[in-house]
Structure formats: C-alpha cells, structure tokens
Amino acid sequence: MRLLKYSVGIFLLGIFLYSCSVSSTQNVVKSKEKEEPVVIANDSLEYEVIIFDVGFNYYLNSQARPVGFYSQNYMETWNNIYITNWNIRAQNPTRYNASIYANVIDWDPNIDYGLDVNYKLFNYFQFAQIKYQMRLDTENTRVGRIR
C-alpha cells in the first residue's frame, strides 16, 4: 500500500512538473513574438514606406477610425501639413529630437498615392502625436523639441 501511495505521489509530481514546464515554455514563446511592421505601399507608383514604430500596428487595428471614415482628400490635406512639419523637424536635428524625426519623407502633393497610403500615413501621424506627445499641425509648437 505504501508503495502504491509513493508511486502515485511520484507520478502526480511528475505530471505537475511537466505541466509547469510546458506552460512556462509557451509563455516564453508568446512573449518573444514581435510586432510586425506596417507596410505602406502603392505598387503602381513604386512607393513603399515601412513603419517599425512599436505600438502602431495595435493602434491601427484597435483605435484608428476605419477606412472610409475620412475622405482621401481630407487625409491628403492633413498629410501635406504633417509631412511639411515632419520634414522641417527632420532637417533640424539639433532643434528637434533626432530619434523621433529620423527620416525626411519624400512626398509630392501632386501625386495621387491612393487611399491605402494616405490612410496609413494619416493614422501614423495621429499615433505619433499621441505616443511622442507632439503636434504636427503647426511648426510653432514647443512640443517635440529637445529640452
């Protein structure tokens, strides 16, 4: 009888340890998953932007207004303002945080980049303004400067 209790105890302990190791391994695998970058592209124009900013994918899928909420013309107008101010800041790394404004955006307001490009770009600027506590709708704001 003692042998049976001892064997059952060892068996249950083995199952318990095995289940703990399996669940902790699964948690490690889940925590190592990386957020996929968001690709903004228009194949006909050979235009592509890849956004690696952590959290943007989540913002785009959970908080951004759906495609079609804003007209393409509305987003183009705002993208022109945002890009102009972004590029001013990117060209002045001593005045603005160079880690935020790392690249100048090559944008021609006379080109129709399409709804998808304008939608994702518009929403990236919305996301960036929240994440970095800055305003891109005016050049004269103090937010986003190096302090």
N, C-alpha and C positions, 0 to 999 in steps of 0.2 A: 504494500500500500504506500509505504514511504517512497519507494522507487517511482511509483506512478505519479505521486504528487510532485516529486522532484523533476521528473521528465516533462510533465505538463507545465510546470513553472519555467523550466528552461525553454520549452517550446514557445510559450507566451512571451517570454522576454526576448527571444529571437525575433518573433513577429513584430513586437513593439519596436525594437531597434531597427529592423529592416524598414518598417513604415516611416520611422523618423528620418532615416537617411534618404528615402525616396522623396518624401515631401520637401526636405530641405534642398535637395538637388533640383527639384522642379522650381522652387522659389529662386534659386540662384540663376537658373536659365531664364526665367521670366524677368528678373531684374537686369540682366545683361542685354535685353532687347533694346535696340537703338531706334530712335525715331527716324523715319525715312525722310529724306529731303523732299521739298516740294519743287517740282519742275514746272516752270512757266515757259511754254514754247508755242511757236507758231511755225509749223513746218514749211508752209508756203513762203514765208519771209526769211527762213533760216535764222530764226531768232530763238534764243534759249537763255533762261536765267534759272539757276538752281539756288534755292534758299535752304541753308543749313541751320537757320536760327531755331534753337530748341524751343519747342512750345508752339511754333507757328502751325504745324500740322494739326495739333489739337485745336488751336483757335479756329482754323479754317473749317474743321469738321464739327465743331460744337458751338461756337459763338458767332461766327460770321453770318451775315444775312445770306439767304440762299441766292443762287444765280438767278438773275432776272428781277431781284428786288430793286436794284438800281439800274437805270438805263446805261448803255455803253457810253453814251455822250456824257452823262453825269460823271461816271468814273474816269473817262478820259480827261475831263476838265480838272478834276481833283488830282489825277495822276500827274498832269502837267505842272501843277502847283507844287505837289510833293516832290517831284523829281527835280525841279528847279532848285528848291531849297535844300534837298539832299545833296545835290551836286555842289552847291556853294559850300556846304559844310565839309564835304569830302575833299574839296580843294583847299581847305583851310585847316589842316590837321593840328596846328598849334593853337587854334582858337576853339576847335570842337574836338570831342573825343574821337580819336582816330580809330579806336577799336569798334566803334559803332558805325562810323561813316567810312568804311574801309575802301569802298569802290565807287567810282563815278558811274552813273547809269547812262549808257548810250541810248538816247531816246529822241526820236524825231516826231514832233506833234503832227506832222503832215502825213504820217504813215498810219494806216488802219491796222493795228495789231490784233484786232479781233476781241470778242467778248471774253474768252477764257484768260487771255494775257492781262487784259485790263482788270478783270475781276480779281485774279490772284494778286496782282501788283497793288491794287487799291486796298485789298484786305491785308496785305503785308504791311503797308504803311499804317493802317489802323492798329494792327497788332504791335508794331514797333513803337508807336506813340504811347501805347499803354505800358508795354514792357520797359521801355527806357525813359518813361516819364518826360517825353519831349513833345513839342508841337512842330509840325512841318507845314502848317498853313501860313506861317509868316516867318520871314527871315529875322525880324527884330525881337524875337523872343529870347529870353535868357536861359530857358530850359534846354538842356542838352549840351551846354557849354562846359568846358573843363573849369572846375572851381579851384 
